[in-house]
Amino acid sequence: MDAGSILHVSIRSRLEDVGFLTQLLVDAAGRAIQADWILLEIGLAEVVNNAIKYAAGGLPDGHVTLKADIRDGQLVVEVEDNGLPMPSDTQSAFERAGDMSDVMALSGRGFSLVRHCFSDARFRNEDGVNRVTLYYPLARETAPL
């Protein structure tokens, strides 16, 4: 599939819309992904759920925006929210996250899940907007959770 934008949608931040956003992306990217897209869906649901629950949740004007592009053999997904700023150490916490071996861990499971589902992720807050950029290879072998 050629490079370019495949999706750009912004909605009010409501937990009941997590499935809607993930399904929109899976439908839009379905032709481009040559392997099992379930990791994309699971990882994106984790990120969108956290954006709504922890950052934008409860704000009367909270919103979440999802953008997706095809670039350099990857699906690049950006999730933005206008909620409370994510902690400044979010990127380093993500990089320190362990693997999925300790499913009973009290914290860090979300980061571990995102690390498993995507080839890379970048977390930042710029100009009052939280941004998470996710990288998903278009051709990847299915990996068990």
Beta strands, then each sheet from edge to edge (+ up, - down):
strand 1: 4-12
strand 2: 63-71
strand 3: 74-81
strand 4: 120-126
strand 5: 129-137
sheet 1: 1+ 2- 3+ 5- 4+
end
